[in-house]
Amino acid sequence: MAHPKRKISKTRRDKRRTHYKAAPSQIAVDTTTGEAHLYHRAHWHEGKLYYKGKVLIDSAEEATA
């Protein structure tokens, strides 16, 4: 099996890993309601569940029943 000849220091290892960053989440604005939401996520607005500009659930009471 291959083994390193010298130990790689923590500083050198961490310098290599600095490029892995968390990207900020993108916010979309629904065209029908004007509500800000995350991309590819359904969102509630005035008691209705919207996804891609269409109503999925008409009221919050139907979601719990």
CHARMM internal coordinates of N, CA and C (Angstrom, degrees):
IC EDIT
DIST 1 N 1 CA 1.4585
DIST 1 CA 1 C 1.5121
ANGL 1 N 1 CA 1 C 109.68
DIST 1 C 2 N 1.3178
ANGL 1 CA 1 C 2 N 115.21
DIHE 1 N 1 CA 1 C 2 N 147.19
DIST 2 N 2 CA 1.4605
ANGL 1 C 2 N 2 CA 120.15
DIHE 1 CA 1 C 2 N 2 CA -179.93
DIST 2 CA 2 C 1.5194
ANGL 2 N 2 CA 2 C 110.66
DIHE 1 C 2 N 2 CA 2 C -81.42
DIST 2 C 3 N 1.3206
ANGL 2 CA 2 C 3 N 115.51
DIHE 2 N 2 CA 2 C 3 N 134.39
DIST 3 N 3 CA 1.4569
ANGL 2 C 3 N 3 CA 122.11
DIHE 2 CA 2 C 3 N 3 CA 177.15
DIST 3 CA 3 C 1.5140
ANGL 3 N 3 CA 3 C 108.64
DIHE 2 C 3 N 3 CA 3 C -129.14
DIST 3 C 4 N 1.3327
ANGL 3 CA 3 C 4 N 117.11
DIHE 3 N 3 CA 3 C 4 N 148.10
DIST 4 N 4 CA 1.4609
ANGL 3 C 4 N 4 CA 118.44
DIHE 3 CA 3 C 4 N 4 CA 177.21
DIST 4 CA 4 C 1.5241
ANGL 4 N 4 CA 4 C 110.93
DIHE 3 C 4 N 4 CA 4 C -68.68
DIST 4 C 5 N 1.3279
ANGL 4 CA 4 C 5 N 115.64
DIHE 4 N 4 CA 4 C 5 N 143.96
DIST 5 N 5 CA 1.4607
ANGL 4 C 5 N 5 CA 119.82
DIHE 4 CA 4 C 5 N 5 CA 179.91
DIST 5 CA 5 C 1.5207
ANGL 5 N 5 CA 5 C 111.04
DIHE 4 C 5 N 5 CA 5 C -74.96
DIST 5 C 6 N 1.3375
ANGL 5 CA 5 C 6 N 116.16
DIHE 5 N 5 CA 5 C 6 N -34.26
DIST 6 N 6 CA 1.4638
ANGL 5 C 6 N 6 CA 121.67
DIHE 5 CA 5 C 6 N 6 CA 178.68
DIST 6 CA 6 C 1.5205
ANGL 6 N 6 CA 6 C 109.96
DIHE 5 C 6 N 6 CA 6 C -126.20
DIST 6 C 7 N 1.3203
ANGL 6 CA 6 C 7 N 115.44
DIHE 6 N 6 CA 6 C 7 N 150.80
DIST 7 N 7 CA 1.4660
ANGL 6 C 7 N 7 CA 120.43
DIHE 6 CA 6 C 7 N 7 CA 177.10
DIST 7 CA 7 C 1.5339
ANGL 7 N 7 CA 7 C 108.99
DIHE 6 C 7 N 7 CA 7 C -71.12
DIST 7 C 8 N 1.3248
ANGL 7 CA 7 C 8 N 115.27
DIHE 7 N 7 CA 7 C 8 N 135.56
DIST 8 N 8 CA 1.4709
ANGL 7 C 8 N 8 CA 119.82
DIHE 7 CA 7 C 8 N 8 CA 175.71
DIST 8 CA 8 C 1.5181
ANGL 8 N 8 CA 8 C 107.09
DIHE 7 C 8 N 8 CA 8 C -87.76
DIST 8 C 9 N 1.3278
ANGL 8 CA 8 C 9 N 115.01
DIHE 8 N 8 CA 8 C 9 N 126.14
DIST 9 N 9 CA 1.4677
ANGL 8 C 9 N 9 CA 119.74
DIHE 8 CA 8 C 9 N 9 CA -175.57
DIST 9 CA 9 C 1.5232
ANGL 9 N 9 CA 9 C 110.97
DIHE 8 C 9 N 9 CA 9 C -68.61
DIST 9 C 10 N 1.3340
ANGL 9 CA 9 C 10 N 115.72
DIHE 9 N 9 CA 9 C 10 N 160.21
DIST 10 N 10 CA 1.4604
ANGL 9 C 10 N 10 CA 121.20
DIHE 9 CA 9 C 10 N 10 CA 178.84
DIST 10 CA 10 C 1.5193
ANGL 10 N 10 CA 10 C 111.15
DIHE 9 C 10 N 10 CA 10 C -63.04
DIST 10 C 11 N 1.3240
ANGL 10 CA 10 C 11 N 116.36
DIHE 10 N 10 CA 10 C 11 N -36.37
DIST 11 N 11 CA 1.4669
ANGL 10 C 11 N 11 CA 120.07
DIHE 10 CA 10 C 11 N 11 CA 179.76
DIST 11 CA 11 C 1.5260
ANGL 11 N 11 CA 11 C 111.00
DIHE 10 C 11 N 11 CA 11 C -64.90
DIST 11 C 12 N 1.3270
ANGL 11 CA 11 C 12 N 116.46
DIHE 11 N 11 CA 11 C 12 N -44.87
DIST 12 N 12 CA 1.4658
ANGL 11 C 12 N 12 CA 120.50
DIHE 11 CA 11 C 12 N 12 CA -179.92
DIST 12 CA 12 C 1.5262
ANGL 12 N 12 CA 12 C 110.89
DIHE 11 C 12 N 12 CA 12 C -65.73
DIST 12 C 13 N 1.3275
ANGL 12 CA 12 C 13 N 117.13
DIHE 12 N 12 CA 12 C 13 N -40.35
DIST 13 N 13 CA 1.4556
ANGL 12 C 13 N 13 CA 121.67
DIHE 12 CA 12 C 13 N 13 CA 177.90
DIST 13 CA 13 C 1.5251
ANGL 13 N 13 CA 13 C 110.69
DIHE 12 C 13 N 13 CA 13 C -64.08
DIST 13 C 14 N 1.3265
ANGL 13 CA 13 C 14 N 117.34
DIHE 13 N 13 CA 13 C 14 N -44.52
DIST 14 N 14 CA 1.4616
ANGL 13 C 14 N 14 CA 121.22
DIHE 13 CA 13 C 14 N 14 CA -177.81
DIST 14 CA 14 C 1.5258
ANGL 14 N 14 CA 14 C 112.07
DIHE 13 C 14 N 14 CA 14 C -69.83
DIST 14 C 15 N 1.3362
ANGL 14 CA 14 C 15 N 117.60
DIHE 14 N 14 CA 14 C 15 N -30.24
DIST 15 N 15 CA 1.4655
ANGL 14 C 15 N 15 CA 119.85
DIHE 14 CA 14 C 15 N 15 CA 176.09
DIST 15 CA 15 C 1.5235
ANGL 15 N 15 CA 15 C 110.68
DIHE 14 C 15 N 15 CA 15 C -63.62
DIST 15 C 16 N 1.3148
ANGL 15 CA 15 C 16 N 116.33
DIHE 15 N 15 CA 15 C 16 N -35.91
DIST 16 N 16 CA 1.4562
ANGL 15 C 16 N 16 CA 120.72
DIHE 15 CA 15 C 16 N 16 CA 179.11
DIST 16 CA 16 C 1.5230
ANGL 16 N 16 CA 16 C 111.03
DIHE 15 C 16 N 16 CA 16 C -69.06
DIST 16 C 17 N 1.3146
ANGL 16 CA 16 C 17 N 117.30
DIHE 16 N 16 CA 16 C 17 N -31.06
DIST 17 N 17 CA 1.4550
ANGL 16 C 17 N 17 CA 121.44
DIHE 16 CA 16 C 17 N 17 CA -175.69
DIST 17 CA 17 C 1.5240
ANGL 17 N 17 CA 17 C 113.92
DIHE 16 C 17 N 17 CA 17 C -90.65
DIST 17 C 18 N 1.3206
ANGL 17 CA 17 C 18 N 118.92
DIHE 17 N 17 CA 17 C 18 N 4.33
DIST 18 N 18 CA 1.4606
ANGL 17 C 18 N 18 CA 120.10
DIHE 17 CA 17 C 18 N 18 CA -176.08
DIST 18 CA 18 C 1.5230
ANGL 18 N 18 CA 18 C 112.96
DIHE 17 C 18 N 18 CA 18 C -70.94
DIST 18 C 19 N 1.3101
ANGL 18 CA 18 C 19 N 118.57
DIHE 18 N 18 CA 18 C 19 N -16.85
DIST 19 N 19 CA 1.4605
ANGL 18 C 19 N 19 CA 120.52
DIHE 18 CA 18 C 19 N 19 CA -174.87
DIST 19 CA 19 C 1.5183
ANGL 19 N 19 CA 19 C 113.24
DIHE 18 C 19 N 19 CA 19 C -81.89
DIST 19 C 20 N 1.3326
ANGL 19 CA 19 C 20 N 117.30
DIHE 19 N 19 CA 19 C 20 N -9.64
DIST 20 N 20 CA 1.4581
ANGL 19 C 20 N 20 CA 120.25
DIHE 19 CA 19 C 20 N 20 CA 178.19
DIST 20 CA 20 C 1.5204
ANGL 20 N 20 CA 20 C 108.35
DIHE 19 C 20 N 20 CA 20 C -85.34
DIST 20 C 21 N 1.3290
ANGL 20 CA 20 C 21 N 115.78
DIHE 20 N 20 CA 20 C 21 N 101.70
DIST 21 N 21 CA 1.4551
ANGL 20 C 21 N 21 CA 120.90
DIHE 20 CA 20 C 21 N 21 CA -176.17
DIST 21 CA 21 C 1.5197
ANGL 21 N 21 CA 21 C 109.61
DIHE 20 C 21 N 21 CA 21 C -121.77
DIST 21 C 22 N 1.2995
ANGL 21 CA 21 C 22 N 115.54
DIHE 21 N 21 CA 21 C 22 N 151.96
DIST 22 N 22 CA 1.4606
ANGL 21 C 22 N 22 CA 120.49
DIHE 21 CA 21 C 22 N 22 CA 174.58
DIST 22 CA 22 C 1.5254
ANGL 22 N 22 CA 22 C 108.65
DIHE 21 C 22 N 22 CA 22 C -80.80
DIST 22 C 23 N 1.3102
ANGL 22 CA 22 C 23 N 116.25
DIHE 22 N 22 CA 22 C 23 N 129.18
DIST 23 N 23 CA 1.4622
ANGL 22 C 23 N 23 CA 120.79
DIHE 22 CA 22 C 23 N 23 CA 179.20
DIST 23 CA 23 C 1.5300
ANGL 23 N 23 CA 23 C 109.26
DIHE 22 C 23 N 23 CA 23 C -87.61
DIST 23 C 24 N 1.3203
ANGL 23 CA 23 C 24 N 117.97
DIHE 23 N 23 CA 23 C 24 N 144.08
DIST 24 N 24 CA 1.4653
ANGL 23 C 24 N 24 CA 119.22
DIHE 23 CA 23 C 24 N 24 CA 176.95
DIST 24 CA 24 C 1.5232
ANGL 24 N 24 CA 24 C 110.11
DIHE 23 C 24 N 24 CA 24 C -67.50
DIST 24 C 25 N 1.3220
ANGL 24 CA 24 C 25 N 115.98
DIHE 24 N 24 CA 24 C 25 N 145.18
DIST 25 N 25 CA 1.4579
ANGL 24 C 25 N 25 CA 119.62
DIHE 24 CA 24 C 25 N 25 CA -178.63
DIST 25 CA 25 C 1.5212
ANGL 25 N 25 CA 25 C 109.87
DIHE 24 C 25 N 25 CA 25 C -71.52
DIST 25 C 26 N 1.3271
ANGL 25 CA 25 C 26 N 116.03
DIHE 25 N 25 CA 25 C 26 N 141.03
DIST 26 N 26 CA 1.4514
ANGL 25 C 26 N 26 CA 121.08
DIHE 25 CA 25 C 26 N 26 CA -178.55
DIST 26 CA 26 C 1.5229
ANGL 26 N 26 CA 26 C 109.59
DIHE 25 C 26 N 26 CA 26 C -86.23
DIST 26 C 27 N 1.3090
ANGL 26 CA 26 C 27 N 115.61
DIHE 26 N 26 CA 26 C 27 N 139.01
DIST 27 N 27 CA 1.4539
ANGL 26 C 27 N 27 CA 122.58
DIHE 26 CA 26 C 27 N 27 CA -178.62
DIST 27 CA 27 C 1.5287
ANGL 27 N 27 CA 27 C 108.73
DIHE 26 C 27 N 27 CA 27 C -109.40
DIST 27 C 28 N 1.3310
ANGL 27 CA 27 C 28 N 115.42
DIHE 27 N 27 CA 27 C 28 N 130.72
DIST 28 N 28 CA 1.4594
ANGL 27 C 28 N 28 CA 121.46
DIHE 27 CA 27 C 28 N 28 CA 176.85
DIST 28 CA 28 C 1.5286
ANGL 28 N 28 CA 28 C 108.91
DIHE 27 C 28 N 28 CA 28 C -108.82
DIST 28 C 29 N 1.3165
ANGL 28 CA 28 C 29 N 116.52
DIHE 28 N 28 CA 28 C 29 N 157.95
DIST 29 N 29 CA 1.4628
ANGL 28 C 29 N 29 CA 122.03
DIHE 28 CA 28 C 29 N 29 CA 175.91
DIST 29 CA 29 C 1.5210
ANGL 29 N 29 CA 29 C 107.63
DIHE 28 C 29 N 29 CA 29 C -116.05
DIST 29 C 30 N 1.3236
ANGL 29 CA 29 C 30 N 116.10
DIHE 29 N 29 CA 29 C 30 N 123.65
DIST 30 N 30 CA 1.4590
ANGL 29 C 30 N 30 CA 121.35
DIHE 29 CA 29 C 30 N 30 CA -179.72
DIST 30 CA 30 C 1.5231
ANGL 30 N 30 CA 30 C 109.03
DIHE 29 C 30 N 30 CA 30 C -69.00
DIST 30 C 31 N 1.3263
ANGL 30 CA 30 C 31 N 116.21
DIHE 30 N 30 CA 30 C 31 N 133.59
DIST 31 N 31 CA 1.4673
ANGL 30 C 31 N 31 CA 120.15
DIHE 30 CA 30 C 31 N 31 CA -176.75
DIST 31 CA 31 C 1.5202
ANGL 31 N 31 CA 31 C 112.15
DIHE 30 C 31 N 31 CA 31 C -72.67
DIST 31 C 32 N 1.3248
ANGL 31 CA 31 C 32 N 118.11
DIHE 31 N 31 CA 31 C 32 N -30.62
DIST 32 N 32 CA 1.4656
ANGL 31 C 32 N 32 CA 119.55
DIHE 31 CA 31 C 32 N 32 CA -177.04
DIST 32 CA 32 C 1.5253
ANGL 32 N 32 CA 32 C 112.31
DIHE 31 C 32 N 32 CA 32 C -82.32
DIST 32 C 33 N 1.3319
ANGL 32 CA 32 C 33 N 117.28
DIHE 32 N 32 CA 32 C 33 N -38.82
DIST 33 N 33 CA 1.4638
ANGL 32 C 33 N 33 CA 119.66
DIHE 32 CA 32 C 33 N 33 CA -175.63
DIST 33 CA 33 C 1.5187
ANGL 33 N 33 CA 33 C 113.23
DIHE 32 C 33 N 33 CA 33 C -105.27
DIST 33 C 34 N 1.3164
ANGL 33 CA 33 C 34 N 118.21
DIHE 33 N 33 CA 33 C 34 N -22.18
DIST 34 N 34 CA 1.4555
ANGL 33 C 34 N 34 CA 121.26
DIHE 33 CA 33 C 34 N 34 CA -175.85
DIST 34 CA 34 C 1.5219
ANGL 34 N 34 CA 34 C 112.74
DIHE 33 C 34 N 34 CA 34 C 79.13
DIST 34 C 35 N 1.3270
ANGL 34 CA 34 C 35 N 116.79
DIHE 34 N 34 CA 34 C 35 N 8.69
DIST 35 N 35 CA 1.4705
ANGL 34 C 35 N 35 CA 122.80
DIHE 34 CA 34 C 35 N 35 CA -178.19
DIST 35 CA 35 C 1.5308
ANGL 35 N 35 CA 35 C 109.94
DIHE 34 C 35 N 35 CA 35 C -80.34
DIST 35 C 36 N 1.3283
ANGL 35 CA 35 C 36 N 117.21
DIHE 35 N 35 CA 35 C 36 N 136.81
DIST 36 N 36 CA 1.4592
ANGL 35 C 36 N 36 CA 121.81
DIHE 35 CA 35 C 36 N 36 CA 175.56
DIST 36 CA 36 C 1.5205
ANGL 36 N 36 CA 36 C 108.97
DIHE 35 C 36 N 36 CA 36 C -83.34
DIST 36 C 37 N 1.3443
ANGL 36 CA 36 C 37 N 116.16
DIHE 36 N 36 CA 36 C 37 N 136.65
DIST 37 N 37 CA 1.4678
ANGL 36 C 37 N 37 CA 121.08
DIHE 36 CA 36 C 37 N 37 CA -179.15
DIST 37 CA 37 C 1.5171
ANGL 37 N 37 CA 37 C 108.67
DIHE 36 C 37 N 37 CA 37 C -154.64
DIST 37 C 38 N 1.3255
ANGL 37 CA 37 C 38 N 116.20
DIHE 37 N 37 CA 37 C 38 N 169.08
DIST 38 N 38 CA 1.4555
ANGL 37 C 38 N 38 CA 121.43
DIHE 37 CA 37 C 38 N 38 CA 175.80
DIST 38 CA 38 C 1.5234
ANGL 38 N 38 CA 38 C 109.76
DIHE 37 C 38 N 38 CA 38 C -75.56
DIST 38 C 39 N 1.3301
ANGL 38 CA 38 C 39 N 116.61
DIHE 38 N 38 CA 38 C 39 N 148.29
DIST 39 N 39 CA 1.4522
ANGL 38 C 39 N 39 CA 121.39
DIHE 38 CA 38 C 39 N 39 CA 177.07
DIST 39 CA 39 C 1.5273
ANGL 39 N 39 CA 39 C 110.93
DIHE 38 C 39 N 39 CA 39 C -60.80
DIST 39 C 40 N 1.3060
ANGL 39 CA 39 C 40 N 117.63
DIHE 39 N 39 CA 39 C 40 N 144.22
DIST 40 N 40 CA 1.4630
ANGL 39 C 40 N 40 CA 125.57
DIHE 39 CA 39 C 40 N 40 CA 177.00
DIST 40 CA 40 C 1.5227
ANGL 40 N 40 CA 40 C 112.54
DIHE 39 C 40 N 40 CA 40 C 58.49
DIST 40 C 41 N 1.3245
ANGL 40 CA 40 C 41 N 117.18
DIHE 40 N 40 CA 40 C 41 N 32.96
DIST 41 N 41 CA 1.4627
ANGL 40 C 41 N 41 CA 121.81
DIHE 40 CA 40 C 41 N 41 CA 178.21
DIST 41 CA 41 C 1.5259
ANGL 41 N 41 CA 41 C 108.83
DIHE 40 C 41 N 41 CA 41 C -132.49
DIST 41 C 42 N 1.3086
ANGL 41 CA 41 C 42 N 116.32
DIHE 41 N 41 CA 41 C 42 N 140.96
DIST 42 N 42 CA 1.4588
ANGL 41 C 42 N 42 CA 120.64
DIHE 41 CA 41 C 42 N 42 CA 173.89
DIST 42 CA 42 C 1.5247
ANGL 42 N 42 CA 42 C 108.20
DIHE 41 C 42 N 42 CA 42 C -77.50
DIST 42 C 43 N 1.3375
ANGL 42 CA 42 C 43 N 117.17
DIHE 42 N 42 CA 42 C 43 N 152.97
DIST 43 N 43 CA 1.4654
ANGL 42 C 43 N 43 CA 120.23
DIHE 42 CA 42 C 43 N 43 CA -179.41
DIST 43 CA 43 C 1.5288
ANGL 43 N 43 CA 43 C 109.89
DIHE 42 C 43 N 43 CA 43 C -143.10
DIST 43 C 44 N 1.3327
ANGL 43 CA 43 C 44 N 115.37
DIHE 43 N 43 CA 43 C 44 N 149.67
DIST 44 N 44 CA 1.4579
ANGL 43 C 44 N 44 CA 122.09
DIHE 43 CA 43 C 44 N 44 CA 178.72
DIST 44 CA 44 C 1.5157
ANGL 44 N 44 CA 44 C 109.35
DIHE 43 C 44 N 44 CA 44 C -88.40
DIST 44 C 45 N 1.3357
ANGL 44 CA 44 C 45 N 115.78
DIHE 44 N 44 CA 44 C 45 N 138.93
DIST 45 N 45 CA 1.4634
ANGL 44 C 45 N 45 CA 121.52
DIHE 44 CA 44 C 45 N 45 CA 174.87
DIST 45 CA 45 C 1.5275
ANGL 45 N 45 CA 45 C 107.73
DIHE 44 C 45 N 45 CA 45 C -148.93
DIST 45 C 46 N 1.3214
ANGL 45 CA 45 C 46 N 116.07
DIHE 45 N 45 CA 45 C 46 N 116.52
DIST 46 N 46 CA 1.4681
ANGL 45 C 46 N 46 CA 123.61
DIHE 45 CA 45 C 46 N 46 CA 178.95
DIST 46 CA 46 C 1.5298
ANGL 46 N 46 CA 46 C 111.59
DIHE 45 C 46 N 46 CA 46 C 52.83
DIST 46 C 47 N 1.3317
ANGL 46 CA 46 C 47 N 116.72
DIHE 46 N 46 CA 46 C 47 N 45.71
DIST 47 N 47 CA 1.4630
ANGL 46 C 47 N 47 CA 121.17
DIHE 46 CA 46 C 47 N 47 CA 175.36
DIST 47 CA 47 C 1.5103
ANGL 47 N 47 CA 47 C 115.46
DIHE 46 C 47 N 47 CA 47 C 80.55
DIST 47 C 48 N 1.3338
ANGL 47 CA 47 C 48 N 117.84
DIHE 47 N 47 CA 47 C 48 N 6.42
DIST 48 N 48 CA 1.4633
ANGL 47 C 48 N 48 CA 121.31
DIHE 47 CA 47 C 48 N 48 CA 179.27
DIST 48 CA 48 C 1.5212
ANGL 48 N 48 CA 48 C 109.17
DIHE 47 C 48 N 48 CA 48 C -122.04
DIST 48 C 49 N 1.3229
ANGL 48 CA 48 C 49 N 115.83
DIHE 48 N 48 CA 48 C 49 N 144.90
DIST 49 N 49 CA 1.4512
ANGL 48 C 49 N 49 CA 121.87
DIHE 48 CA 48 C 49 N 49 CA 177.87
DIST 49 CA 49 C 1.5242
ANGL 49 N 49 CA 49 C 108.73
DIHE 48 C 49 N 49 CA 49 C -98.35
DIST 49 C 50 N 1.3492
ANGL 49 CA 49 C 50 N 116.25
DIHE 49 N 49 CA 49 C 50 N 118.69
DIST 50 N 50 CA 1.4570
ANGL 49 C 50 N 50 CA 122.33
DIHE 49 CA 49 C 50 N 50 CA -177.68
DIST 50 CA 50 C 1.5144
ANGL 50 N 50 CA 50 C 110.65
DIHE 49 C 50 N 50 CA 50 C -108.30
DIST 50 C 51 N 1.3352
ANGL 50 CA 50 C 51 N 115.94
DIHE 50 N 50 CA 50 C 51 N 144.56
DIST 51 N 51 CA 1.4569
ANGL 50 C 51 N 51 CA 122.57
DIHE 50 CA 50 C 51 N 51 CA 171.07
DIST 51 CA 51 C 1.5159
ANGL 51 N 51 CA 51 C 107.64
DIHE 50 C 51 N 51 CA 51 C -149.15
DIST 51 C 52 N 1.3232
ANGL 51 CA 51 C 52 N 116.47
DIHE 51 N 51 CA 51 C 52 N 125.01
DIST 52 N 52 CA 1.4680
ANGL 51 C 52 N 52 CA 123.92
DIHE 51 CA 51 C 52 N 52 CA -176.96
DIST 52 CA 52 C 1.5257
ANGL 52 N 52 CA 52 C 111.67
DIHE 51 C 52 N 52 CA 52 C 55.24
DIST 52 C 53 N 1.3305
ANGL 52 CA 52 C 53 N 117.15
DIHE 52 N 52 CA 52 C 53 N 38.14
DIST 53 N 53 CA 1.4525
ANGL 52 C 53 N 53 CA 121.80
DIHE 52 CA 52 C 53 N 53 CA 176.58
DIST 53 CA 53 C 1.5096
ANGL 53 N 53 CA 53 C 115.19
DIHE 52 C 53 N 53 CA 53 C 78.99
DIST 53 C 54 N 1.3236
ANGL 53 CA 53 C 54 N 117.95
DIHE 53 N 53 CA 53 C 54 N 2.55
DIST 54 N 54 CA 1.4565
ANGL 53 C 54 N 54 CA 121.56
DIHE 53 CA 53 C 54 N 54 CA -179.46
DIST 54 CA 54 C 1.5194
ANGL 54 N 54 CA 54 C 110.10
DIHE 53 C 54 N 54 CA 54 C -114.99
DIST 54 C 55 N 1.3337
ANGL 54 CA 54 C 55 N 115.84
DIHE 54 N 54 CA 54 C 55 N 150.92
DIST 55 N 55 CA 1.4583
ANGL 54 C 55 N 55 CA 121.51
DIHE 54 CA 54 C 55 N 55 CA 179.82
DIST 55 CA 55 C 1.5218
ANGL 55 N 55 CA 55 C 108.80
DIHE 54 C 55 N 55 CA 55 C -83.04
DIST 55 C 56 N 1.3328
ANGL 55 CA 55 C 56 N 115.87
DIHE 55 N 55 CA 55 C 56 N 123.45
DIST 56 N 56 CA 1.4646
ANGL 55 C 56 N 56 CA 120.47
DIHE 55 CA 55 C 56 N 56 CA 176.35
DIST 56 CA 56 C 1.5210
ANGL 56 N 56 CA 56 C 110.93
DIHE 55 C 56 N 56 CA 56 C -92.22
DIST 56 C 57 N 1.3235
ANGL 56 CA 56 C 57 N 116.50
DIHE 56 N 56 CA 56 C 57 N -46.86
DIST 57 N 57 CA 1.4574
ANGL 56 C 57 N 57 CA 122.47
DIHE 56 CA 56 C 57 N 57 CA 178.85
DIST 57 CA 57 C 1.5167
ANGL 57 N 57 CA 57 C 107.10
DIHE 56 C 57 N 57 CA 57 C -126.60
DIST 57 C 58 N 1.3461
ANGL 57 CA 57 C 58 N 116.21
DIHE 57 N 57 CA 57 C 58 N 131.28
DIST 58 N 58 CA 1.4582
ANGL 57 C 58 N 58 CA 120.60
DIHE 57 CA 57 C 58 N 58 CA -172.23
DIST 58 CA 58 C 1.5246
ANGL 58 N 58 CA 58 C 113.39
DIHE 57 C 58 N 58 CA 58 C -77.41
DIST 58 C 59 N 1.3319
ANGL 58 CA 58 C 59 N 118.09
DIHE 58 N 58 CA 58 C 59 N -31.55
DIST 59 N 59 CA 1.4639
ANGL 58 C 59 N 59 CA 118.52
DIHE 58 CA 58 C 59 N 59 CA -179.71
DIST 59 CA 59 C 1.5146
ANGL 59 N 59 CA 59 C 109.86
DIHE 58 C 59 N 59 CA 59 C -146.59
DIST 59 C 60 N 1.3046
ANGL 59 CA 59 C 60 N 116.61
DIHE 59 N 59 CA 59 C 60 N 161.38
DIST 60 N 60 CA 1.4663
ANGL 59 C 60 N 60 CA 122.15
DIHE 59 CA 59 C 60 N 60 CA -178.80
DIST 60 CA 60 C 1.5290
ANGL 60 N 60 CA 60 C 110.75
DIHE 59 C 60 N 60 CA 60 C -69.12
DIST 60 C 61 N 1.3346
ANGL 60 CA 60 C 61 N 118.04
DIHE 60 N 60 CA 60 C 61 N -26.60
DIST 61 N 61 CA 1.4601
ANGL 60 C 61 N 61 CA 120.78
DIHE 60 CA 60 C 61 N 61 CA -179.53
DIST 61 CA 61 C 1.5333
ANGL 61 N 61 CA 61 C 110.80
DIHE 60 C 61 N 61 CA 61 C -67.74
DIST 61 C 62 N 1.3262
ANGL 61 CA 61 C 62 N 117.69
DIHE 61 N 61 CA 61 C 62 N -35.55
DIST 62 N 62 CA 1.4529
ANGL 61 C 62 N 62 CA 120.64
DIHE 61 CA 61 C 62 N 62 CA 179.91
DIST 62 CA 62 C 1.5243
ANGL 62 N 62 CA 62 C 111.43
DIHE 61 C 62 N 62 CA 62 C -68.22
DIST 62 C 63 N 1.3253
ANGL 62 CA 62 C 63 N 117.32
DIHE 62 N 62 CA 62 C 63 N -28.72
DIST 63 N 63 CA 1.4660
ANGL 62 C 63 N 63 CA 120.96
DIHE 62 CA 62 C 63 N 63 CA -178.19
DIST 63 CA 63 C 1.5184
ANGL 63 N 63 CA 63 C 111.24
DIHE 62 C 63 N 63 CA 63 C -70.08
DIST 63 C 64 N 1.3182
ANGL 63 CA 63 C 64 N 117.14
DIHE 63 N 63 CA 63 C 64 N -34.16
DIST 64 N 64 CA 1.4581
ANGL 63 C 64 N 64 CA 120.56
DIHE 63 CA 63 C 64 N 64 CA -178.52
DIST 64 CA 64 C 1.5182
ANGL 64 N 64 CA 64 C 112.08
DIHE 63 C 64 N 64 CA 64 C -84.54
DIST 64 C 65 N 1.3253
ANGL 64 CA 64 C 65 N 118.71
DIHE 64 N 64 CA 64 C 65 N -24.31
DIST 65 N 65 CA 1.4732
ANGL 64 C 65 N 65 CA 121.98
DIHE 64 CA 64 C 65 N 65 CA -176.82
DIST 65 CA 65 C 1.5054
ANGL 65 N 65 CA 65 C 112.23
DIHE 64 C 65 N 65 CA 65 C -78.73
END
COOR INIT
IC SEED 1 N 1 CA 1 C
IC BUILD
